[in-house]
């Protein structure tokens, strides 16, 4: 059986090489290790092959081969995801899109661009920036994450409060369907006839097919930008300030919160100017027309002061503004100075529940003998608790997972969601019953089957494996133990 498996793998490799070229197929175990996880390193799975197509035709041919042989496949961008969404959970083929990274067209008059899925998010803004435009969705990993990966998870970012998430900026998609057919969804305009299949595809986490071209909106850069830093001695005060700002009828471009542990990590790493003794800080950004900007900024400053801010200051120039944002967007990396590892959570709650939920998050993590750093999109209630741990300590990883499960249940109990932008993937599949009924899940499964009837396209993701909500808990996670279902078990 093993000899037959090796023979079959060799045969499949030759066919893959005939499609994408010998230098674009990996099978060496040491090379495959680089693709065994995404940003959530607790979950790992090895592929049998990693291939690097450079066209939709390449992707289609690989997918058709996979279907013919009954081999699962999954698309992958930069691997910055945080839910295990691009892992080859059942072995098979990883389709890396990193060589499909071009800006194919920019139509400034109609404010659209056509790009390939492997294009790094920030590189699109660089490409159109010299003409005064930019691409609005800005995940904190935008210096590395790809537009295709953002499509998969419907990613957001700090400026989601005003500009929305990825789906609000995608007009059309060229897609290789799970059977290998190449189709177009949507088009080049905001209005299109028929069902909103672009809206269905964006956020489907790679289970409905592989996007190979993407038509996105680009925006004119705002005339003016103001960034306000508000410093608080209590987290509850900072939480109250968020609601106070929105209650005044203001819609900032961003409202980000950073707690004390995170501030100290950021200051150790980058010296960005956050007060190290603050319990929390809010980073509030306004953008838009120059006229009226000062008046809006004054109202935000007053809202923060009314909520108990001990200090409120506005960035004096672009350099200070960029430094403050560097602290926010580099916070995850800064945790490396205070902990060997961390697990990033992703949940959504009503803004008015922020004080209660943050207290409960801190209590939950402390009860498990761990520390947590909070840095998140406070304006739209998208939480990112970062549970710090040391994987070398026996039992610590299990406590992290138990705390994470409790936090997800808490978000659901207050009327929120178990994901704001990181997706469900493998990480939270067994938590879906927290927010969806069996009928809801059955309907979603029917939709998935309409696109992906064979189940070969990114299998094992999103849908729960537990029999009931009561069974969902830490065991739902499978760190370092995803069942290996490689070709040796198929042939």
MOVEN-V443626 format. One record per residue. N is the residue number from 0. RES is the residue in one letter. SS is DSSP state (H for helix, E for strand, - for the rest). OMEGA is omega as a letter, one per 20 degrees, with the letter a starting at -180 (999 if undefined). NEAR is the number of other C-alpha atoms within 8 Angstrom. Layout:
n=N res=RES ss=SS omega=OMEGA near=NEAR
n=N res=RES ss=SS omega=OMEGA near=NEAR
This chain:
n=0 res=X ss=- omega=a near=6
n=1 res=X ss=H omega=a near=6
n=2 res=X ss=H omega=r near=6
n=3 res=X ss=H omega=r near=8
n=4 res=X ss=H omega=r near=13
n=5 res=X ss=H omega=r near=9
n=6 res=X ss=H omega=a near=8
n=7 res=X ss=H omega=r near=9
n=8 res=X ss=H omega=r near=9
n=9 res=X ss=H omega=r near=8
n=10 res=X ss=H omega=r near=8
n=11 res=X ss=H omega=r near=8
n=12 res=X ss=H omega=a near=10
n=13 res=X ss=H omega=r near=8
n=14 res=X ss=H omega=r near=8
n=15 res=X ss=H omega=r near=12
n=16 res=X ss=H omega=r near=12
n=17 res=X ss=H omega=r near=8
n=18 res=X ss=H omega=a near=9
n=19 res=X ss=H omega=a near=13
n=20 res=X ss=- omega=a near=9
n=21 res=X ss=H omega=a near=7
n=22 res=X ss=H omega=a near=6
n=23 res=X ss=H omega=r near=10
n=24 res=X ss=E omega=r near=14
n=25 res=X ss=E omega=r near=10
n=26 res=X ss=- omega=a near=9
n=27 res=X ss=- omega=a near=6
n=28 res=X ss=H omega=r near=6
n=29 res=X ss=H omega=r near=6
n=30 res=X ss=H omega=a near=9
n=31 res=X ss=H omega=a near=15
n=32 res=X ss=H omega=a near=8
n=33 res=X ss=H omega=a near=7
n=34 res=X ss=H omega=a near=11
n=35 res=X ss=- omega=r near=12
n=36 res=X ss=- omega=r near=15
n=37 res=X ss=- omega=a near=15
n=38 res=X ss=- omega=r near=10
n=39 res=X ss=- omega=a near=12
n=40 res=X ss=- omega=r near=7
n=41 res=X ss=- omega=a near=8
n=42 res=X ss=- omega=a near=13
n=43 res=X ss=- omega=r near=13
n=44 res=X ss=- omega=a near=15
n=45 res=X ss=- omega=r near=13
n=46 res=X ss=- omega=r near=15
n=47 res=X ss=- omega=a near=11
n=48 res=X ss=E omega=r near=12
n=49 res=X ss=E omega=a near=13
n=50 res=X ss=E omega=a near=13
n=51 res=X ss=E omega=r near=12
n=52 res=X ss=- omega=r near=14
n=53 res=X ss=- omega=r near=10
n=54 res=X ss=- omega=r near=8
n=55 res=X ss=H omega=r near=10
n=56 res=X ss=H omega=r near=6
n=57 res=X ss=H omega=a near=11
n=58 res=X ss=H omega=a near=13
n=59 res=X ss=H omega=a near=12
n=60 res=X ss=H omega=r near=10
n=61 res=X ss=H omega=a near=11
n=62 res=X ss=H omega=r near=12
n=63 res=X ss=H omega=r near=10
n=64 res=X ss=H omega=r near=8
n=65 res=X ss=H omega=r near=12
n=66 res=X ss=H omega=a near=12
n=67 res=X ss=H omega=a near=7
n=68 res=X ss=H omega=a near=6
n=69 res=X ss=- omega=a near=7
n=70 res=X ss=- omega=r near=11
n=71 res=X ss=- omega=r near=16
n=72 res=X ss=E omega=r near=16
n=73 res=X ss=E omega=r near=14
n=74 res=X ss=E omega=a near=12
n=75 res=X ss=E omega=r near=11
n=76 res=X ss=- omega=a near=14
n=77 res=X ss=- omega=a near=10
n=78 res=X ss=- omega=r near=11
n=79 res=X ss=- omega=a near=10
n=80 res=X ss=- omega=a near=12
n=81 res=X ss=- omega=r near=11
n=82 res=X ss=- omega=a near=14
n=83 res=X ss=- omega=a near=15
n=84 res=X ss=- omega=a near=14
n=85 res=X ss=- omega=r near=14
n=86 res=X ss=- omega=r near=13
n=87 res=X ss=- omega=a near=16
n=88 res=X ss=- omega=r near=13
n=89 res=X ss=- omega=a near=13
n=90 res=X ss=- omega=r near=15
n=91 res=X ss=- omega=a near=13
n=92 res=X ss=E omega=r near=15
n=93 res=X ss=E omega=r near=13
n=94 res=X ss=E omega=r near=13
n=95 res=X ss=E omega=a near=12
n=96 res=X ss=- omega=a near=14
n=97 res=X ss=- omega=r near=11
n=98 res=X ss=- omega=r near=9
n=99 res=X ss=- omega=a near=13
n=100 res=X ss=- omega=a near=12
n=101 res=X ss=- omega=r near=8
n=102 res=X ss=E omega=a near=12
n=103 res=X ss=E omega=a near=8
n=104 res=X ss=E omega=r near=7
n=105 res=X ss=E omega=r near=10
n=106 res=X ss=E omega=a near=8
n=107 res=X ss=- omega=a near=7
n=108 res=X ss=- omega=r near=4
n=109 res=X ss=- omega=r near=5
n=110 res=X ss=- omega=r near=10
n=111 res=X ss=E omega=r near=12
n=112 res=X ss=E omega=r near=14
n=113 res=X ss=E omega=a near=12
n=114 res=X ss=E omega=r near=14
n=115 res=X ss=- omega=a near=15
n=116 res=X ss=- omega=a near=17
n=117 res=X ss=- omega=r near=15
n=118 res=X ss=- omega=r near=16
n=119 res=X ss=E omega=a near=13
n=120 res=X ss=H omega=a near=13
n=121 res=X ss=H omega=a near=11
n=122 res=X ss=H omega=r near=9
n=123 res=X ss=H omega=r near=12
n=124 res=X ss=H omega=r near=11
n=125 res=X ss=H omega=a near=9
n=126 res=X ss=H omega=a near=8
n=127 res=X ss=H omega=a near=11
n=128 res=X ss=H omega=a near=9
n=129 res=X ss=- omega=r near=7
n=130 res=X ss=- omega=r near=5
n=131 res=X ss=- omega=a near=8
n=132 res=X ss=E omega=r near=12
n=133 res=X ss=E omega=r near=13
n=134 res=X ss=- omega=a near=11
n=135 res=X ss=- omega=a near=9
n=136 res=X ss=- omega=a near=14
n=137 res=X ss=- omega=r near=13
n=138 res=X ss=- omega=a near=10
n=139 res=X ss=- omega=r near=9
n=140 res=X ss=- omega=a near=9
n=141 res=X ss=- omega=r near=11
n=142 res=X ss=- omega=a near=9
n=143 res=X ss=- omega=a near=10
n=144 res=X ss=- omega=a near=15
n=145 res=X ss=E omega=r near=14
n=146 res=X ss=H omega=r near=12
n=147 res=X ss=H omega=r near=12
n=148 res=X ss=H omega=r near=13
n=149 res=X ss=H omega=r near=11
n=150 res=X ss=H omega=a near=13
n=151 res=X ss=H omega=a near=13
n=152 res=X ss=H omega=a near=13
n=153 res=X ss=- omega=a near=13
n=154 res=X ss=- omega=r near=15
n=155 res=X ss=- omega=a near=14
n=156 res=X ss=- omega=a near=11
n=157 res=X ss=- omega=a near=13
n=158 res=X ss=- omega=r near=14
n=159 res=X ss=H omega=a near=13
n=160 res=X ss=H omega=a near=13
n=161 res=X ss=H omega=a near=9
n=162 res=X ss=H omega=r near=10
n=163 res=X ss=- omega=a near=11
n=164 res=X ss=- omega=a near=12
n=165 res=X ss=H omega=a near=13
n=166 res=X ss=H omega=r near=12
n=167 res=X ss=H omega=a near=7
n=168 res=X ss=H omega=r near=11
n=169 res=X ss=E omega=a near=12
n=170 res=X ss=E omega=a near=14
n=171 res=X ss=E omega=a near=13
n=172 res=X ss=E omega=r near=15
n=173 res=X ss=E omega=a near=12
n=174 res=X ss=E omega=r near=13
n=175 res=X ss=E omega=a near=16
n=176 res=X ss=- omega=a near=13
n=177 res=X ss=- omega=r near=14
n=178 res=X ss=- omega=r near=9
n=179 res=X ss=- omega=r near=12
n=180 res=X ss=- omega=r near=8
n=181 res=X ss=E omega=a near=10
n=182 res=X ss=E omega=r near=8
n=183 res=X ss=E omega=r near=9
n=184 res=X ss=E omega=a near=10
n=185 res=X ss=E omega=a near=11
n=186 res=X ss=- omega=a near=10
n=187 res=X ss=- omega=a near=8
n=188 res=X ss=- omega=a near=6
n=189 res=X ss=- omega=a near=5
n=190 res=X ss=- omega=r near=4
n=191 res=X ss=- omega=a near=8
n=192 res=X ss=- omega=r near=4
n=193 res=X ss=- omega=a near=4
n=194 res=X ss=- omega=r near=4
n=195 res=X ss=- omega=a near=8
n=196 res=X ss=H omega=r near=8
n=197 res=X ss=H omega=r near=13
n=198 res=X ss=H omega=r near=8
n=199 res=X ss=H omega=a near=8
n=200 res=X ss=H omega=a near=9
n=201 res=X ss=- omega=a near=13
n=202 res=X ss=- omega=a near=14
n=203 res=X ss=- omega=r near=10
n=204 res=X ss=- omega=r near=12
n=205 res=X ss=- omega=r near=14
n=206 res=X ss=- omega=a near=11
n=207 res=X ss=- omega=a near=13
n=208 res=X ss=- omega=a near=12
n=209 res=X ss=E omega=r near=10
n=210 res=X ss=E omega=a near=11
n=211 res=X ss=E omega=r near=13
n=212 res=X ss=E omega=a near=11
n=213 res=X ss=E omega=r near=14
n=214 res=X ss=E omega=a near=14
n=215 res=X ss=E omega=r near=12
n=216 res=X ss=E omega=r near=11
n=217 res=X ss=- omega=a near=12
n=218 res=X ss=E omega=r near=9
n=219 res=X ss=E omega=r near=7
n=220 res=X ss=- omega=a near=7
n=221 res=X ss=- omega=r near=8
n=222 res=X ss=- omega=a near=8
n=223 res=X ss=E omega=r near=9
n=224 res=X ss=E omega=r near=9
n=225 res=X ss=E omega=r near=11
n=226 res=X ss=E omega=a near=11
n=227 res=X ss=E omega=r near=14
n=228 res=X ss=E omega=r near=12
n=229 res=X ss=E omega=a near=15
n=230 res=X ss=E omega=a near=15
n=231 res=X ss=E omega=r near=15
n=232 res=X ss=- omega=r near=10
n=233 res=X ss=- omega=r near=9
n=234 res=X ss=H omega=r near=11
n=235 res=X ss=H omega=r near=7
n=236 res=X ss=H omega=r near=12
n=237 res=X ss=H omega=r near=18
n=238 res=X ss=H omega=r near=11
n=239 res=X ss=H omega=a near=12
n=240 res=X ss=H omega=r near=12
n=241 res=X ss=H omega=r near=12
n=242 res=X ss=H omega=a near=10
n=243 res=X ss=H omega=r near=11
n=244 res=X ss=H omega=a near=13
n=245 res=X ss=H omega=a near=9
n=246 res=X ss=H omega=r near=7
n=247 res=X ss=- omega=r near=6
n=248 res=X ss=- omega=r near=6
n=249 res=X ss=- omega=r near=9
n=250 res=X ss=- omega=r near=8
n=251 res=X ss=- omega=r near=11
n=252 res=X ss=- omega=a near=14
n=253 res=X ss=E omega=r near=15
n=254 res=X ss=E omega=a near=16
n=255 res=X ss=E omega=r near=14
n=256 res=X ss=E omega=r near=14
n=257 res=X ss=E omega=a near=13
n=258 res=X ss=E omega=a near=14
n=259 res=X ss=H omega=a near=12
n=260 res=X ss=H omega=r near=9
n=261 res=X ss=H omega=r near=14
n=262 res=X ss=H omega=a near=14
n=263 res=X ss=H omega=r near=9
n=264 res=X ss=H omega=r near=13
n=265 res=X ss=H omega=a near=16
n=266 res=X ss=H omega=r near=13
n=267 res=X ss=H omega=a near=9
n=268 res=X ss=H omega=a near=8
n=269 res=X ss=H omega=a near=7
n=270 res=X ss=- omega=a near=8
n=271 res=X ss=- omega=r near=10
n=272 res=X ss=- omega=r near=7
n=273 res=X ss=- omega=r near=9
n=274 res=X ss=- omega=a near=7
n=275 res=X ss=- omega=a near=8
n=276 res=X ss=- omega=a near=5
n=277 res=X ss=- omega=r near=13
n=278 res=X ss=- omega=a near=11
n=279 res=X ss=E omega=r near=15
n=280 res=X ss=E omega=r near=14
n=281 res=X ss=E omega=r near=13
n=282 res=X ss=E omega=a near=13
n=283 res=X ss=E omega=a near=13
n=284 res=X ss=E omega=r near=12
n=285 res=X ss=E omega=r near=12
n=286 res=X ss=E omega=a near=12
n=287 res=X ss=E omega=a near=9
n=288 res=X ss=- omega=r near=9
n=289 res=X ss=- omega=r near=7
n=290 res=X ss=- omega=r near=5
n=291 res=X ss=- omega=a near=7
n=292 res=X ss=H omega=a near=13
n=293 res=X ss=H omega=a near=7
n=294 res=X ss=H omega=r near=7
n=295 res=X ss=H omega=a near=9
n=296 res=X ss=H omega=r near=11
n=297 res=X ss=H omega=r near=8
n=298 res=X ss=H omega=r near=8
n=299 res=X ss=H omega=r near=10
n=300 res=X ss=H omega=a near=12
n=301 res=X ss=H omega=r near=8
n=302 res=X ss=H omega=r near=11
n=303 res=X ss=H omega=r near=15
n=304 res=X ss=H omega=r near=11
n=305 res=X ss=H omega=a near=8
n=306 res=X ss=- omega=r near=11
n=307 res=X ss=- omega=r near=9
n=308 res=X ss=- omega=r near=14
n=309 res=X ss=- omega=a near=9
n=310 res=X ss=E omega=r near=8
n=311 res=X ss=E omega=r near=12
n=312 res=X ss=E omega=r near=8
n=313 res=X ss=E omega=r near=8
n=314 res=X ss=- omega=a near=11
n=315 res=X ss=- omega=a near=6
n=316 res=X ss=- omega=a near=6
n=317 res=X ss=H omega=a near=7
n=318 res=X ss=H omega=r near=6
n=319 res=X ss=H omega=r near=9
n=320 res=X ss=H omega=a near=11
n=321 res=X ss=H omega=r near=8
n=322 res=X ss=H omega=r near=10
n=323 res=X ss=H omega=r near=12
n=324 res=X ss=H omega=r near=8
n=325 res=X ss=H omega=r near=9
n=326 res=X ss=H omega=r near=12
n=327 res=X ss=H omega=a near=11
n=328 res=X ss=H omega=r near=9
n=329 res=X ss=- omega=a near=10
n=330 res=X ss=H omega=a near=12
n=331 res=X ss=H omega=r near=7
n=332 res=X ss=H omega=a near=6
n=333 res=X ss=H omega=r near=13
n=334 res=X ss=H omega=r near=13
n=335 res=X ss=H omega=r near=9
n=336 res=X ss=H omega=a near=9
n=337 res=X ss=- omega=a near=7
n=338 res=X ss=- omega=r near=10
n=339 res=X ss=- omega=a near=10
n=340 res=X ss=E omega=r near=10
n=341 res=X ss=E omega=r near=10
n=342 res=X ss=E omega=a near=9
n=343 res=X ss=E omega=r near=10
n=344 res=X ss=- omega=a near=10
n=345 res=X ss=- omega=r near=13
n=346 res=X ss=E omega=a near=14
n=347 res=X ss=E omega=r near=14
n=348 res=X ss=- omega=r near=15
n=349 res=X ss=- omega=a near=11
n=350 res=X ss=H omega=a near=11
n=351 res=X ss=H omega=a near=7
n=352 res=X ss=H omega=a near=9
n=353 res=X ss=H omega=a near=12
n=354 res=X ss=H omega=a near=11
n=355 res=X ss=H omega=a near=7
n=356 res=X ss=H omega=r near=10
n=357 res=X ss=H omega=r near=8
n=358 res=X ss=H omega=a near=8
n=359 res=X ss=H omega=r near=8
n=360 res=X ss=H omega=r near=10
n=361 res=X ss=H omega=r near=10
n=362 res=X ss=H omega=a near=8
n=363 res=X ss=H omega=a near=11
n=364 res=X ss=H omega=r near=14
n=365 res=X ss=H omega=a near=9
n=366 res=X ss=H omega=r near=7
n=367 res=X ss=- omega=r near=9
n=368 res=X ss=- omega=a near=7
n=369 res=X ss=- omega=r near=11
n=370 res=X ss=E omega=r near=10
n=371 res=X ss=E omega=r near=11
n=372 res=X ss=E omega=a near=12
n=373 res=X ss=E omega=r near=13
n=374 res=X ss=E omega=a near=15
n=375 res=X ss=E omega=a near=11
n=376 res=X ss=E omega=a near=15
n=377 res=X ss=H omega=a near=13
n=378 res=X ss=H omega=r near=11
n=379 res=X ss=H omega=r near=10
n=380 res=X ss=- omega=a near=11
n=381 res=X ss=E omega=a near=13
n=382 res=X ss=E omega=r near=14
n=383 res=X ss=- omega=r near=12
n=384 res=X ss=E omega=r near=13
n=385 res=X ss=E omega=a near=12
n=386 res=X ss=E omega=a near=14
n=387 res=X ss=E omega=a near=13
n=388 res=X ss=E omega=r near=13
n=389 res=X ss=- omega=a near=10
n=390 res=X ss=- omega=r near=9
n=391 res=X ss=- omega=r near=4
n=392 res=X ss=- omega=a near=7
n=393 res=X ss=- omega=r near=6
n=394 res=X ss=- omega=a near=6
n=395 res=X ss=H omega=r near=10
n=396 res=X ss=H omega=r near=11
n=397 res=X ss=H omega=r near=8
n=398 res=X ss=H omega=r near=10
n=399 res=X ss=H omega=a near=14
n=400 res=X ss=H omega=r near=10
n=401 res=X ss=H omega=r near=10
n=402 res=X ss=H omega=r near=11
n=403 res=X ss=H omega=r near=9
n=404 res=X ss=H omega=r near=11
n=405 res=X ss=H omega=r near=10
n=406 res=X ss=H omega=r near=10
n=407 res=X ss=H omega=r near=12
n=408 res=X ss=H omega=r near=11
n=409 res=X ss=H omega=r near=9
n=410 res=X ss=H omega=r near=15
n=411 res=X ss=H omega=a near=13
n=412 res=X ss=H omega=a near=7
n=413 res=X ss=- omega=r near=9
n=414 res=X ss=- omega=a near=8
n=415 res=X ss=- omega=a near=11
n=416 res=X ss=E omega=a near=12
n=417 res=X ss=- omega=r near=16
n=418 res=X ss=- omega=r near=10
n=419 res=X ss=- omega=a near=12
n=420 res=X ss=- omega=a near=9
n=421 res=X ss=- omega=a near=11
n=422 res=X ss=- omega=a near=13
n=423 res=X ss=- omega=r near=13
n=424 res=X ss=- omega=r near=13
n=425 res=X ss=- omega=a near=12
n=426 res=X ss=- omega=a near=10
n=427 res=X ss=- omega=a near=13
n=428 res=X ss=H omega=a near=14
n=429 res=X ss=H omega=r near=13
n=430 res=X ss=H omega=a near=16
n=431 res=X ss=H omega=r near=12
n=432 res=X ss=H omega=r near=11
n=433 res=X ss=H omega=a near=8
n=434 res=X ss=- omega=a near=9
n=435 res=X ss=- omega=r near=9
n=436 res=X ss=- omega=r near=7
n=437 res=X ss=H omega=r near=7
n=438 res=X ss=H omega=r near=7
n=439 res=X ss=H omega=a near=8
n=440 res=X ss=H omega=r near=10
n=441 res=X ss=H omega=r near=8
n=442 res=X ss=H omega=r near=8
n=443 res=X ss=H omega=r near=8
n=444 res=X ss=H omega=r near=9
n=445 res=X ss=H omega=r near=8
n=446 res=X ss=H omega=r near=8
n=447 res=X ss=H omega=a near=11
n=448 res=X ss=H omega=r near=10
n=449 res=X ss=H omega=r near=7
n=450 res=X ss=H omega=a near=10
n=451 res=X ss=- omega=a near=15
n=452 res=X ss=- omega=a near=7
n=453 res=X ss=- omega=a near=8
n=454 res=X ss=- omega=a near=9
n=455 res=X ss=- omega=a near=12
n=456 res=X ss=E omega=r near=14
n=457 res=X ss=- omega=a near=15
n=458 res=X ss=- omega=r near=12
n=459 res=X ss=- omega=a near=8
n=460 res=X ss=- omega=r near=11
n=461 res=X ss=- omega=a near=10
n=462 res=X ss=- omega=a near=10
n=463 res=X ss=- omega=r near=9
n=464 res=X ss=- omega=a near=6
n=465 res=X ss=- omega=a near=9
n=466 res=X ss=- omega=a near=5
n=467 res=X ss=- omega=r near=7
n=468 res=X ss=H omega=a near=9
n=469 res=X ss=H omega=a near=4
n=470 res=X ss=H omega=a near=7
n=471 res=X ss=- omega=r near=11
n=472 res=X ss=- omega=a near=10
n=473 res=X ss=H omega=a near=9
n=474 res=X ss=H omega=r near=6
n=475 res=X ss=H omega=r near=11
n=476 res=X ss=- omega=r near=9
n=477 res=X ss=- omega=a near=9
n=478 res=X ss=- omega=r near=8
n=479 res=X ss=- omega=a near=8
n=480 res=X ss=- omega=r near=7
n=481 res=X ss=- omega=a near=10
n=482 res=X ss=- omega=r near=7
n=483 res=X ss=- omega=a near=9
n=484 res=X ss=- omega=a near=10
n=485 res=X ss=- omega=a near=11
n=486 res=X ss=H omega=r near=12
n=487 res=X ss=H omega=r near=10
n=488 res=X ss=H omega=a near=7
n=489 res=X ss=- omega=a near=7
n=490 res=X ss=- omega=999 near=8
